[in-house]
Amino acid sequence: RNGDPAGQAGPPGRCAPRPETAPTTRRVRTTGDSAPRPPVWGCWALVPEGTTYRQQRPPAPPGELPPAGQAGPGPAGRRREKETMHAKQFTRGMRVGVPICLGYLAVSFTLGITAKNAGLSAFQATLTSFLVNASAGQYAAFTLIASQGGYLEMALLTLVTNARYLLMSCSLSQKLSPQTRLWQRCTVGFAVTDEMFGMAIAEPEDLSPFYYFGMMTVAMPGWALGTFLGTSVGNILPANVVSALSVGLYGMFLAVIIPAARKSKVILGVVAVSMGVSLLLASIPLFAQLAEGTRIILITVGISAGAALLFPVKEEKEASHGA
């Protein structure tokens, strides 16, 4: 036994004394094994030759233990780190969704008034805003309902009016990380709107679907709530007050455009050309007769294609290989 002179017996019930001679035994220190052993760590024991022991890893010193609440290395630790990162992205998306929600309350308020004039109840109009996140498409559908239009006509009109979201969805599919799962892509595609698309495309790196989920969590209820309030009490407020409430959305779009335009002269030029072309097409009778969504599609495709041909942007991988 450690610390005991040879030949002296220890306290009863603990360790046997170390023998003077042990021709058929060898000295071992018990460190945890599957065979019977003395109950005290570090005792001497008589063990037959050839006996093997299964060693156990001793406990880590207190200084080497990970801090409390922090997972160590391994699959569980990596999974916890990924969940923490997703939670941060979701919270950041919720903060970004607050001004979008306030703007939606104003715009959908007038949408609710249109739905009420078309004969829809508050429940029907609110359910429409939950399932269809498209202001222009809903306005067109409610107007067609008021004029007793048919289902096929409504479907075609909504398809043409909301065709610009096809371009936005294609752009977001390239912005998302290749590791994004299918159900996450489908969820993002369910709520592609002009405002959330603008905030998502302004992300400097790959778009996290949880960032978009955070915006959806705050913005979509605001759109439905504004429709409900407009259908219920919309006729109480004056029309000029309702129109003034939508100014917040224009301020949000300026907050998306101005920082990017200040950093890049190309983006500044594209924005200026887009504004000029949009004003020009609205004044030409041939294009003025087109729906607003159709004009937006023509302007977007034409200017973006021209900018891509004149000012191509190299991918990071290609730039690194070239260096």
C-alpha positions in Angstrom: 0.0 0.0 0.0 1.2 3.5 -0.8 2.9 5.0 2.2 2.8 1.9 4.3 6.2 0.1 5.1 6.4 -3.4 3.8 5.2 -6.0 6.2 2.9 -3.7 8.2 -0.8 -4.4 8.1 -3.1 -1.5 7.4 -6.5 -0.8 9.0 -8.9 -3.8 9.1 -11.1 -4.1 6.1 -8.9 -2.1 3.7 -5.7 -3.4 2.1 -3.6 -6.5 2.8 0.1 -5.9 3.7 2.7 -6.1 0.9 4.3 -9.6 0.9 8.0 -10.0 1.3 8.3 -12.6 -1.5 5.7 -13.4 -4.1 7.2 -15.8 -6.7 3.9 -16.3 -8.4 2.6 -12.8 -8.2 3.5 -9.4 -9.5 2.9 -5.9 -8.2 0.2 -3.9 -9.8 -1.6 -0.7 -9.1 -5.3 -1.1 -9.4 -6.7 1.6 -11.7 -10.2 0.3 -12.4 -10.7 -3.1 -14.1 -13.3 -5.8 -14.7 -11.7 -8.3 -12.3 -12.1 -8.3 -8.5 -9.8 -5.7 -6.9 -9.2 -4.1 -3.5 -11.8 -1.4 -2.7 -9.2 1.3 -2.2 -7.5 3.1 -5.1 -3.7 2.5 -5.2 -3.5 -0.6 -3.0 -1.1 -3.5 -3.5 -2.8 -6.8 -4.5 -1.7 -10.4 -5.2 -2.5 -10.9 -8.9 -1.7 -14.1 -10.8 0.7 -13.8 -13.7 -0.9 -13.3 -17.0 -3.9 -11.4 -15.6 -4.9 -8.5 -17.9 -6.9 -5.5 -16.7 -9.2 -3.2 -18.6 -8.0 0.3 -17.9 -10.4 3.1 -17.4 -9.7 6.7 -18.3 -9.1 8.7 -15.1 -11.3 11.7 -14.5 -10.1 15.0 -16.1 -8.6 17.5 -13.8 -10.9 20.4 -12.9 -8.9 22.8 -15.0 -9.4 20.8 -18.2 -13.2 20.5 -17.9 -15.2 22.6 -20.3 -17.0 25.6 -18.8 -20.5 25.1 -17.5 -23.1 25.3 -20.2 -20.6 24.9 -23.0 -20.6 21.6 -25.0 -17.4 19.9 -25.6 -16.2 18.6 -29.0 -18.1 16.0 -30.8 -21.4 15.7 -32.7 -23.5 16.9 -29.8 -21.4 20.0 -29.4 -21.5 20.8 -33.0 -25.2 20.4 -33.1 -25.6 22.7 -30.2 -23.4 25.4 -31.8 -25.5 25.1 -35.0 -28.7 25.5 -33.1 -27.3 28.6 -31.3 -26.3 30.1 -34.7 -29.8 29.4 -36.1 -31.4 31.1 -33.0 -29.3 34.2 -33.5 -30.2 34.4 -37.2 -33.9 34.0 -36.3 -33.8 36.7 -33.7 -32.0 39.1 -36.1 -34.7 38.4 -38.7 -37.4 39.2 -36.2 -35.8 42.6 -35.5 -35.6 43.3 -39.2 -39.2 42.3 -39.7 -40.5 44.9 -37.2 -40.5 47.9 -39.7 -41.8 45.6 -42.4 -44.7 44.6 -40.1 -45.5 48.3 -39.4 -45.5 49.1 -43.2 -47.7 46.1 -43.9 -50.2 47.2 -41.3 -50.8 50.4 -43.3 -50.8 48.9 -46.8 -53.0 45.9 -45.8 -55.4 48.3 -44.0 -56.5 49.7 -47.4 -56.5 46.2 -48.8 -59.1 45.3 -46.1 -61.3 48.2 -47.2 -61.1 46.9 -50.8 -62.0 43.4 -49.6 -65.0 44.7 -47.7 -66.3 46.7 -50.7 -66.0 43.4 -52.7 -68.3 41.7 -50.3 -65.8 39.6 -48.3 -66.2 39.1 -44.6 -63.4 39.9 -42.1 -62.6 36.2 -41.8 -62.4 35.6 -45.5 -60.2 38.7 -46.1 -57.9 37.8 -43.3 -57.5 34.2 -44.4 -56.7 35.4 -47.9 -53.8 37.5 -46.5 -52.5 34.6 -44.5 -52.4 32.4 -47.6 -51.6 34.9 -50.3 -48.7 37.3 -49.5 -49.1 39.5 -52.6 -50.6 43.0 -52.4 -51.0 43.5 -56.1 -52.4 40.0 -56.7 -54.9 40.4 -53.9 -56.0 43.9 -55.1 -56.6 42.4 -58.5 -58.4 39.4 -57.2 -60.7 41.5 -54.9 -61.5 43.9 -57.8 -62.4 40.9 -60.0 -64.6 39.4 -57.3 -66.4 42.8 -57.0 -67.0 42.7 -60.8 -68.3 39.0 -60.6 -65.4 37.6 -62.6 -64.8 33.9 -63.1 -62.3 31.6 -61.5 -60.2 31.1 -64.7 -60.0 34.8 -65.3 -59.0 35.4 -61.7 -56.2 32.7 -61.9 -54.8 34.2 -65.1 -54.9 37.7 -63.7 -53.2 36.7 -60.5 -50.5 34.8 -62.4 -49.6 37.8 -64.6 -49.8 40.2 -61.7 -47.5 38.1 -59.4 -45.1 37.0 -62.2 -42.3 39.1 -60.8 -42.1 36.8 -57.7 -40.8 34.1 -60.0 -37.8 36.2 -60.7 -37.4 37.0 -57.0 -37.6 33.3 -56.1 -35.0 32.4 -58.6 -32.7 35.0 -57.2 -33.3 33.8 -53.6 -32.5 30.2 -54.6 -29.1 31.3 -55.6 -28.7 33.4 -52.5 -29.4 30.4 -50.2 -26.6 28.1 -49.1 -26.3 24.8 -51.1 -26.8 23.0 -47.8 -30.3 24.5 -47.4 -32.9 21.7 -47.1 -35.9 21.4 -49.5 -38.5 22.2 -46.8 -36.6 25.3 -45.9 -36.5 26.5 -49.5 -40.3 25.8 -49.9 -41.0 27.7 -46.7 -39.0 30.7 -48.0 -40.8 30.5 -51.4 -44.2 30.6 -49.7 -43.6 34.2 -48.4 -41.6 36.0 -51.1 -42.6 39.6 -50.9 -40.9 42.8 -52.3 -39.9 44.0 -48.8 -38.5 40.7 -47.4 -36.8 40.0 -50.7 -35.1 43.4 -50.5 -33.8 42.7 -47.0 -32.7 39.2 -47.8 -30.9 40.0 -51.0 -29.0 42.8 -49.1 -27.2 40.1 -47.0 -23.5 40.2 -47.7 -23.1 36.4 -47.4 -25.2 33.4 -48.0 -28.8 33.8 -46.8 -29.7 31.9 -43.7 -33.3 30.4 -44.0 -33.7 31.1 -40.3 -33.1 34.8 -40.9 -35.9 34.7 -43.4 -38.1 32.7 -41.0 -37.7 35.4 -38.4 -38.9 38.1 -40.8 -41.8 35.9 -41.8 -42.8 35.4 -38.2 -43.2 39.1 -37.6 -44.2 40.5 -41.0 -46.9 38.0 -42.1 -49.1 38.4 -39.0 -48.9 42.2 -39.5 -50.2 41.8 -43.1 -53.1 39.7 -42.0 -53.9 41.9 -39.0 -53.9 45.0 -41.1 -56.4 43.3 -43.5 -58.6 42.3 -40.6 -58.6 45.9 -39.2 -59.3 47.4 -42.6 -62.2 45.1 -43.2 -63.6 45.7 -39.7 -63.1 49.4 -39.0 -61.5 50.6 -42.2 -64.3 53.0 -43.1 -63.9 54.9 -39.8 -60.5 56.5 -40.7 -60.2 59.2 -43.5 -58.7 58.1 -46.8 -55.7 60.5 -46.5 -54.8 59.2 -43.1 -54.8 55.6 -44.4 -52.7 56.6 -47.4 -50.2 58.4 -45.1 -49.6 55.3 -43.1 -47.8 53.5 -46.0 -44.9 56.0 -46.1 -42.9 53.7 -43.8 -42.5 51.2 -46.7 -40.9 53.7 -48.9 -38.5 54.6 -46.1 -37.5 51.0 -45.7 -36.8 50.6 -49.5 -34.6 53.7 -49.3 -32.7 52.1 -46.4 -32.0 49.1 -48.6 -31.0 51.0 -51.7 -28.9 53.9 -50.3 -26.2 51.9 -48.5 -25.5 49.7 -51.4 -25.5 52.6 -53.9 -23.0 54.5 -51.7 -20.6 51.5 -51.8 -20.8 50.7 -55.6 -21.1 53.2 -58.5 -22.5 50.4 -60.6 -25.4 49.9 -58.3 -25.9 53.6 -58.1 -26.1 53.8 -61.9 -28.5 50.8 -62.1 -30.8 52.4 -59.6 -30.8 55.7 -61.5 -31.4 54.1 -64.8 -34.2 52.0 -63.3 -36.0 55.1 -62.0 -35.6 56.9 -65.3 -36.8 53.9 -67.4 -39.8 53.3 -65.1 -40.9 56.9 -65.4 -40.4 56.8 -69.2 -42.4 53.6 -69.6 -45.2 55.0 -67.5 -45.5 58.1 -69.8 -45.6 56.1 -73.0 -49.2 55.1 -73.9 -48.2 51.7 -75.2 -46.5 50.6 -72.0 -48.8 52.6 -69.7 -51.6 50.3 -70.6 -49.6 47.3 -69.2 -50.1 46.2 -65.6 -47.7 47.6 -63.1 -46.3 44.1 -62.4 -45.7 43.5 -66.1 -43.7 46.8 -66.4 -41.7 45.8 -63.3 -40.8 42.5 -64.9 -39.7 44.1 -68.2 -37.6 46.7 -66.4 -36.0 44.2 -64.1 -35.1 41.7 -66.8 -33.8 44.3 -69.2 -31.7 46.3 -66.8 -30.3 43.4 -64.8 -29.3 41.6 -68.0 -27.6 44.7 -69.3 -25.8 45.3 -66.1 -24.7 41.6 -65.9 -23.2 41.8 -69.5 -21.5 45.2 -68.9 -20.4 44.7 -65.3 -20.1 41.0 -64.6 -19.4 40.0 -61.0 -16.8 37.2 -60.5 -17.5 34.5 -58.0 -15.3 34.2 -55.0 -14.1 30.8 -56.0 -13.1 31.9 -59.4 -11.3 34.9 -58.0 -9.4 32.8 -55.5 -8.3 30.3 -58.3 -7.2 33.2 -60.4 -5.1 34.6 -57.6 
